[in-house]
Amino acid sequence: MTEQERIFQSYLNYLQVERGLSANTLEAYRRDILDFLCFVDEQGLELKDVRKSELGTYLQNLYSRLSARSVARKIVSLRSFYRYLLLDKHVSEDPTENLDSPRTWRSLPKYLTAEEVDSLLQQPDLAKPLGLRDRAMLEVLYATGLRVSELIHLRSAEVNLEVGFLRTRGKGNKERLVPVGDSALGYIRRYLAEARAQLLHRQKSSPFLFVTRQGRPMSRQYFWMLIVKYGKQAGIGKTLTPHTIRHSFATHLLEHGADLRAVQLMLGHADISTTQIYTHVTRERLKQVYDKYHPRS
């Protein structure tokens, strides 16, 4: 057991024995802190090395894929965890001190231009099985606006290459059908023909469409890291997450005249008010175009 794992287990014992938390509350804390520890590990850090800047990066990623309420809950978990770390002298300072409320971070969704998306898609090395897989995943993400969890757990049987649709289950286990464009379909076919069997190797088979060399779907954090890597290669200076591509999908559809209700259905939003944030994005974009090109602006 690593030092980080030992601390984590000790913290869970503290919550259960000393604070007497219920099983459901304990499980919520466990998931929240485990997600944070995965981030710390992927960044090559130790808990004592985490400062407010690293915590800010983590929280930005959370806010890109979760609601303000969910982020607020995770902040409560983080504060509790760091109080314990201070109490047990595992850290000398608390980076969660004076954290802003998630409400102050609420802003219009960040998205890429069509040119930036095109540049990002061209980064994977198609001569390699992993590169071909990554290109297919990026193409599907931009073509459908799937959430990252929906993408990495997409099963081969859920994609109809002939009709050009995929079936996915989103929040609340609600099923929806999403159209897939020709470019994404083409890369899926190429990935299936040239790369997937090589990645599976000894595993023989897997129900999941996109697999790692171990024959399993990749983690959300790893796919996020891939997007960051390809974004840097493409020279894109913006903060990139899988949700940035989802935002780009919705924004570009509306900019080209798509119906808001249709975009809502494709994104899997339960309430159209959630989708309406993108109308603010397109209005902001129109204003920028006007200011740039109108002779008397």
C-alpha positions as CSV (number, residue, x, y, z in Angstrom):
1,M,0.0,0.0,0.0
2,T,1.4,3.4,-1.0
3,E,1.6,6.3,1.4
4,Q,-1.3,8.1,-0.4
5,E,-3.4,4.9,-0.2
6,R,-2.7,4.6,3.5
7,I,-3.7,8.2,4.2
8,F,-6.9,7.7,2.2
9,Q,-7.8,4.6,4.1
10,S,-7.0,6.3,7.4
11,Y,-9.2,9.2,6.5
12,L,-12.2,7.0,5.7
13,N,-11.7,5.2,9.0
14,Y,-11.7,8.7,10.7
15,L,-15.0,9.6,9.0
16,Q,-16.6,6.3,9.9
17,V,-15.4,5.9,13.5
18,E,-14.8,9.4,14.8
19,R,-17.4,11.4,12.9
20,G,-19.9,8.5,12.6
21,L,-21.0,9.3,9.1
22,S,-23.7,7.2,7.4
23,A,-22.8,4.6,4.8
24,N,-24.2,6.8,2.0
25,T,-22.4,10.0,3.1
26,L,-19.2,8.0,3.6
27,E,-19.5,6.6,0.1
28,A,-20.0,10.2,-1.3
29,Y,-16.8,11.4,0.5
30,R,-14.9,8.3,-0.7
31,R,-15.8,9.0,-4.4
32,D,-15.0,12.7,-4.2
33,I,-11.6,12.2,-2.6
34,L,-10.7,9.3,-4.8
35,D,-11.4,11.4,-7.8
36,F,-9.1,14.1,-6.4
37,L,-6.4,11.6,-5.5
38,C,-6.5,10.3,-9.1
39,F,-5.9,13.8,-10.3
40,V,-3.0,14.3,-7.9
41,D,-1.4,11.1,-9.0
42,E,-1.8,11.9,-12.7
43,Q,-0.1,15.2,-12.2
44,G,2.8,13.5,-10.6
45,L,2.3,15.2,-7.3
46,E,2.1,14.3,-3.6
47,L,-0.5,15.7,-1.3
48,K,1.9,18.0,0.4
49,D,2.8,19.5,-3.0
50,V,-0.7,20.6,-3.9
51,R,-1.1,24.4,-3.9
52,K,-4.0,26.6,-4.8
53,S,-2.9,26.8,-8.4
54,E,-3.0,23.0,-8.8
55,L,-6.3,22.9,-6.9
56,G,-7.6,25.6,-9.3
57,T,-6.8,23.4,-12.3
58,Y,-8.6,20.5,-10.7
59,L,-11.7,22.6,-9.9
60,Q,-11.8,24.0,-13.4
61,N,-11.9,20.5,-14.8
62,L,-14.7,19.6,-12.4
63,Y,-16.8,22.6,-13.3
64,S,-16.4,21.9,-17.0
65,R,-18.2,18.5,-16.6
66,L,-20.4,18.9,-13.4
67,S,-23.1,21.2,-12.2
68,A,-22.3,24.0,-9.7
69,R,-24.1,22.0,-7.0
70,S,-21.9,18.9,-7.6
71,V,-18.8,21.0,-7.6
72,A,-19.9,22.7,-4.3
73,R,-20.4,19.2,-2.7
74,K,-16.9,18.2,-3.8
75,I,-15.4,21.4,-2.3
76,V,-17.0,20.4,1.0
77,S,-15.4,17.0,0.7
78,L,-12.0,18.5,-0.1
79,R,-12.2,20.9,2.8
80,S,-13.0,18.1,5.2
81,F,-10.1,16.0,3.8
82,Y,-7.6,18.9,4.2
83,R,-8.7,19.6,7.7
84,Y,-7.9,16.0,8.5
85,L,-4.6,16.2,6.7
86,L,-3.6,19.3,8.8
87,L,-4.8,17.6,12.0
88,D,-2.7,14.5,11.2
89,K,0.2,16.6,10.1
90,H,0.3,15.2,6.5
91,V,0.4,18.8,5.1
92,S,1.5,22.1,6.5
93,E,-1.1,24.3,4.8
94,D,-4.6,24.1,3.5
95,P,-5.1,25.0,-0.2
96,T,-8.9,24.8,0.2
97,E,-8.9,27.8,2.5
98,N,-10.8,30.8,1.1
99,L,-12.0,28.9,-2.0
100,D,-14.5,30.9,-4.0
101,S,-18.0,29.7,-4.4
102,P,-18.7,27.8,-7.7
103,R,-21.2,30.6,-8.5
104,T,-18.4,33.0,-9.0
105,W,-16.9,30.8,-11.7
106,R,-20.1,30.5,-13.7
107,S,-19.4,31.8,-17.2
108,L,-20.3,31.2,-20.8
109,P,-19.1,27.8,-22.0
110,K,-15.6,27.8,-23.5
111,Y,-15.5,26.4,-27.0
112,L,-13.1,26.1,-30.0
113,T,-13.4,27.7,-33.4
114,A,-14.0,25.4,-36.3
115,E,-10.4,25.9,-37.3
116,E,-9.1,24.9,-33.9
117,V,-11.3,21.8,-33.9
118,D,-9.9,20.9,-37.3
119,S,-6.3,21.4,-36.1
120,L,-7.0,19.3,-32.9
121,L,-8.4,16.4,-35.0
122,Q,-5.3,16.3,-37.1
123,Q,-2.9,15.7,-34.3
124,P,-3.1,11.9,-33.6
125,D,-0.6,9.8,-35.6
126,L,-2.8,7.7,-37.9
127,A,0.1,5.4,-38.6
128,K,-0.2,4.0,-35.1
129,P,-3.1,2.0,-33.7
130,L,-3.4,4.3,-30.7
131,G,-3.4,7.4,-32.9
132,L,-6.1,5.9,-35.1
133,R,-8.2,5.2,-32.0
134,D,-7.6,8.7,-30.6
135,R,-8.6,10.3,-34.0
136,A,-11.8,8.2,-34.1
137,M,-12.7,9.2,-30.5
138,L,-12.1,12.9,-31.1
139,E,-14.2,12.7,-34.3
140,V,-17.1,11.0,-32.5
141,L,-16.9,13.4,-29.6
142,Y,-17.1,16.4,-32.0
143,A,-19.7,14.8,-34.2
144,T,-22.1,13.9,-31.4
145,G,-21.4,16.1,-28.3
146,L,-21.3,13.0,-26.1
147,R,-20.3,13.4,-22.4
148,V,-16.8,11.9,-21.9
149,S,-18.3,9.1,-19.7
150,E,-20.7,8.2,-22.5
151,L,-17.9,8.2,-25.1
152,I,-15.5,6.0,-23.2
153,H,-18.2,3.5,-22.3
154,L,-19.7,3.4,-25.8
155,R,-20.3,-0.2,-26.9
156,S,-19.7,-1.5,-30.4
157,A,-23.3,-2.8,-30.6
158,E,-24.6,0.7,-29.8
159,V,-23.2,2.2,-33.1
160,N,-25.1,1.7,-36.3
161,L,-22.6,2.4,-39.1
162,E,-25.1,1.8,-41.9
163,V,-27.8,4.2,-40.6
164,G,-25.3,6.7,-39.0
165,F,-26.7,6.7,-35.5
166,L,-25.4,5.7,-32.1
167,R,-27.4,4.9,-28.9
168,T,-26.2,6.1,-25.5
169,R,-27.4,6.4,-22.0
170,G,-26.8,9.6,-20.2
171,K,-27.7,11.1,-16.8
172,G,-30.6,9.3,-15.1
173,N,-29.9,6.3,-17.3
174,K,-31.9,8.0,-20.0
175,E,-31.4,6.5,-23.5
176,R,-31.1,8.7,-26.6
177,L,-30.2,8.4,-30.2
178,V,-27.6,10.7,-31.7
179,P,-26.7,11.1,-35.4
180,V,-23.1,10.6,-36.4
181,G,-21.6,12.4,-39.3
182,D,-19.8,10.9,-42.3
183,S,-16.3,11.9,-41.2
184,A,-16.7,10.3,-37.8
185,L,-18.2,7.2,-39.3
186,G,-15.3,6.9,-41.7
187,Y,-12.8,7.0,-38.9
188,I,-14.7,4.5,-36.8
189,R,-14.6,2.1,-39.8
190,R,-10.9,2.6,-40.3
191,Y,-10.2,2.1,-36.5
192,L,-12.2,-1.1,-36.6
193,A,-10.4,-2.4,-39.7
194,E,-6.9,-1.4,-38.8
195,A,-6.4,-0.8,-35.1
196,R,-8.9,-2.3,-32.7
197,A,-7.8,-5.9,-33.0
198,Q,-4.1,-4.9,-32.4
199,L,-5.1,-3.1,-29.3
200,L,-7.1,-6.0,-28.0
201,H,-4.3,-8.4,-28.7
202,R,-4.6,-11.3,-26.2
203,Q,-8.0,-10.0,-24.9
204,K,-9.7,-11.4,-28.0
205,S,-12.9,-9.3,-27.5
206,S,-14.5,-6.5,-25.6
207,P,-18.0,-5.0,-25.7
208,F,-16.6,-1.5,-25.7
209,L,-15.9,0.3,-29.0
210,F,-12.8,2.2,-27.9
211,V,-10.3,0.2,-25.9
212,T,-6.8,0.5,-24.4
213,R,-4.0,-2.0,-24.9
214,Q,-5.5,-3.9,-21.9
215,G,-8.8,-4.3,-23.7
216,R,-10.6,-2.0,-21.3
217,P,-12.2,1.4,-21.8
218,M,-9.9,4.3,-20.8
219,S,-10.6,6.5,-17.8
220,R,-12.1,10.0,-18.1
221,Q,-8.9,11.5,-16.6
222,Y,-6.7,9.8,-19.2
223,F,-8.9,10.9,-22.1
224,W,-8.8,14.4,-20.7
225,M,-5.0,14.2,-20.7
226,L,-5.0,13.1,-24.3
227,I,-7.0,16.1,-25.3
228,V,-4.6,18.4,-23.5
229,K,-1.7,16.8,-25.2
230,Y,-3.1,17.1,-28.7
231,G,-4.2,20.7,-27.9
232,K,-0.7,21.6,-27.1
233,Q,0.6,19.9,-30.3
234,A,-2.0,22.0,-32.2
235,G,-0.9,25.2,-30.6
236,I,-4.3,25.8,-29.0
237,G,-3.8,28.1,-26.0
238,K,-7.2,27.6,-24.5
239,T,-7.9,25.3,-21.5
240,L,-9.1,22.0,-23.0
241,T,-11.3,19.3,-21.5
242,P,-13.6,16.8,-23.2
243,H,-16.5,19.2,-22.3
244,T,-14.8,21.9,-24.4
245,I,-15.4,19.7,-27.4
246,R,-19.0,19.1,-26.3
247,H,-19.5,22.9,-26.0
248,S,-18.0,23.4,-29.4
249,F,-20.4,20.8,-30.9
250,A,-23.4,22.6,-29.5
251,T,-22.2,26.1,-30.4
252,H,-21.2,25.3,-33.9
253,L,-24.6,23.6,-34.6
254,L,-26.5,26.7,-33.3
255,E,-24.2,29.1,-35.3
256,H,-25.2,27.2,-38.4
257,G,-28.9,27.4,-37.8
258,A,-29.7,24.3,-35.8
259,D,-32.9,24.2,-33.8
260,L,-32.4,24.6,-30.0
261,R,-34.7,21.8,-29.2
262,A,-32.8,19.4,-31.5
263,V,-29.5,20.4,-29.9
264,Q,-31.1,19.8,-26.5
265,L,-32.1,16.2,-27.5
266,M,-28.7,15.5,-28.9
267,L,-26.9,16.7,-25.8
268,G,-29.3,14.8,-23.5
269,H,-30.3,17.8,-21.5
270,A,-33.4,17.2,-19.4
271,D,-34.4,20.9,-19.4
272,I,-34.0,23.2,-22.4
273,S,-33.0,26.0,-20.0
274,T,-29.6,24.1,-19.7
275,T,-29.2,24.3,-23.5
276,Q,-30.2,27.9,-23.7
277,I,-26.7,28.9,-22.3
278,Y,-25.5,28.3,-25.9
279,T,-27.8,31.0,-27.3
280,H,-25.8,33.4,-25.1
281,V,-22.6,32.1,-26.6
282,T,-23.9,32.6,-30.2
283,R,-25.2,36.1,-29.4
284,E,-21.8,37.0,-28.0
285,R,-20.2,35.6,-31.1
286,L,-22.4,37.7,-33.3
287,K,-21.6,40.8,-31.4
288,Q,-17.8,40.1,-31.8
289,V,-18.3,39.7,-35.5
290,Y,-20.3,42.9,-35.7
291,D,-17.7,44.9,-33.7
292,K,-14.9,43.6,-35.9
293,Y,-16.4,44.1,-39.3
294,H,-19.1,46.8,-39.2
295,P,-17.5,50.1,-40.4
296,R,-19.2,52.2,-37.7
297,S,-18.9,49.9,-34.7
